[in-house]
Structures are given as C-alpha cells and as structure tokens.
Amino acid sequence: MKTLYKAKVTTSGGREGHVKSDDGILDMRVSMPKGMGGKGEDFTNPEQLFAAGYSSCFGSALQVIAKKHKVDLGDFSVTATVKLGSLEDGNLQLAAILDCYIPGVEVEKGEQLVNEAHEICPYSRATRDNIDVTLNLMLDE
C-alpha cells in the first residue's frame, strides 16, 4: 500500500481519558457514555469519533461515484449511527447504519450510488465482514 496520508492519535486513560493527534488539531477529553455506566459528561467517545470518520469518508466516496455517473448530489448528507453492543459470549461488537440523503435523486439511481460508494469507501472496506453495516437511502417526503 502506498501511504497517501497518516493520522497519528494518542489516547491516555482509555474511555475516561484524553485523545490528542500529533499535530494538535484533535485534543480533547473522552468519556464513557452514561448508557455504558459512565457519568454522562459532555465529552466525545470512540463511537462518536468513528461515526464522524465513517460518515465523512462515505460522503466523499458518494461524491466520487456521483461524479463518475454525472449525478449532482445537491445538498446531500450522510448520517452514521454507530452502535456498541454485547454479544452472547460477552464480547463487545460494533454495528453501523448509514443514512444517505440525496435530494431529488430517483430511488434506483440513489441505491446504485450508495451501493457503489460502499464498495470503494475505505471505512466500508475495513469493516466489511467484520461488523453489520446497514445502508439506507433517505427520501424526500
């Protein structure tokens, strides 16, 4: 693999700690969500950070695919919902839902764009066959 970009982040203190990137752009506390037994403090957590990365990366993949198909995405958005759950054996597992809103696109074309973006998105490729990922095309009502 030819490296195009490298991100380096150090976490101290685990889920009740601090994350900082080597360039200082990311520099914040993290806390365990209340639903996992945390205090419910107003700090981010690993699942939110993963959802932010996945939704922005998937959005870029959608732009690449839309350009290939000469489709204007308009004021599109991708919302990632990342769930952390417990399996029967007690291990923890992630799952993700990607809600893709592409205004004015026909359903068939929208589904094609979303499915093709899922094939090229690095986050989708990294999670493929590892976690459940649900793709949704959100429609105007």
C-alpha positions in Angstrom: 0.0 0.0 0.0 1.3 3.5 -0.9 0.6 5.8 2.0 -1.3 9.0 1.0 -1.9 10.3 4.5 -1.1 9.1 8.0 -3.1 10.1 11.1 -1.5 9.6 14.5 -3.5 9.9 17.7 -2.5 9.0 21.2 -5.1 8.2 23.9 -4.3 8.2 27.5 -6.7 6.9 30.1 -8.9 4.8 27.8 -12.6 5.7 27.6 -12.2 8.1 30.5 -9.2 9.8 29.2 -7.8 12.2 26.6 -7.1 12.0 22.9 -4.5 14.1 21.1 -3.3 14.0 17.5 0.4 14.5 16.8 -0.4 17.8 15.0 -2.6 19.0 17.9 -5.7 19.6 15.9 -7.6 16.8 17.8 -7.0 17.5 21.5 -10.0 16.6 23.8 -11.3 14.5 26.6 -13.2 11.4 26.1 -15.7 9.9 28.5 -17.8 6.7 28.8 -21.4 7.3 27.8 -24.0 7.1 30.6 -25.6 4.0 28.9 -22.3 2.2 29.5 -22.0 3.1 33.1 -20.2 6.4 32.6 -21.0 9.7 34.2 -22.6 11.1 31.1 -20.2 14.0 30.9 -20.2 16.3 27.8 -17.2 14.8 26.1 -17.0 12.7 23.0 -16.4 8.9 22.9 -14.9 6.4 20.5 -18.2 5.6 18.8 -18.9 9.2 18.0 -15.4 9.7 16.6 -15.8 6.5 14.5 -19.3 7.7 13.3 -17.8 11.1 12.3 -15.0 9.5 10.4 -17.2 6.9 8.6 -19.9 9.4 7.6 -17.4 11.9 6.2 -15.4 9.3 4.4 -18.6 7.7 3.0 -19.8 11.1 1.8 -16.6 11.6 -0.1 -17.0 8.1 -1.7 -20.5 9.2 -2.7 -19.1 12.3 -4.4 -16.6 10.2 -6.4 -19.3 7.8 -7.5 -21.7 10.6 -8.4 -19.1 12.3 -10.5 -18.5 9.0 -12.3 -22.2 8.8 -13.1 -22.6 12.5 -13.8 -25.1 12.9 -11.0 -25.5 16.1 -9.0 -25.8 15.1 -5.3 -27.2 18.5 -4.4 -27.3 19.3 -0.7 -26.6 15.6 0.3 -25.7 14.3 3.7 -24.6 11.0 5.3 -25.5 10.3 8.9 -23.7 7.4 10.6 -25.2 5.7 13.7 -22.7 3.6 15.4 -23.9 1.1 18.0 -21.8 -0.7 20.6 -23.4 -3.9 21.8 -22.7 -7.0 23.8 -22.7 -10.5 22.2 -23.8 -13.7 23.8 -20.3 -14.6 24.7 -19.8 -11.2 26.5 -17.6 -9.7 23.8 -18.4 -6.2 22.5 -19.3 -5.6 18.9 -19.9 -2.6 16.7 -22.7 -2.1 14.1 -23.2 0.9 11.8 -26.2 2.4 10.0 -25.5 4.9 7.2 -28.5 7.1 6.3 -27.7 8.7 3.0 -29.8 11.7 2.0 -29.6 12.6 -1.7 -32.3 15.1 -2.5 -34.1 14.8 -5.8 -32.4 11.5 -6.9 -34.6 8.7 -8.2 -34.7 5.7 -5.9 -33.0 3.3 -8.3 -30.1 5.7 -9.1 -29.7 6.6 -5.4 -29.5 3.0 -4.4 -26.9 2.4 -7.1 -24.8 5.4 -5.9 -25.0 4.3 -2.2 -24.1 0.7 -3.0 -21.2 1.7 -5.3 -19.9 4.1 -2.6 -20.0 1.3 -0.1 -17.7 -0.7 -2.4 -15.0 2.0 -2.6 -15.2 3.7 0.8 -12.1 2.8 2.9 -14.2 2.6 6.1 -16.7 0.2 4.4 -13.8 -1.9 3.1 -12.2 -2.0 6.5 -15.4 -3.1 8.2 -16.7 -5.5 5.5 -17.4 -8.9 7.0 -16.4 -7.6 10.4 -19.4 -5.6 11.6 -23.0 -5.2 10.4 -23.4 -2.1 8.2 -26.9 -1.1 7.1 -27.2 1.3 4.1 -30.3 3.4 3.9 -31.3 5.9 1.1 -33.4 8.6 2.7 -36.1 10.1 0.5 -37.9 13.4 0.4 -41.4 13.2 1.6 
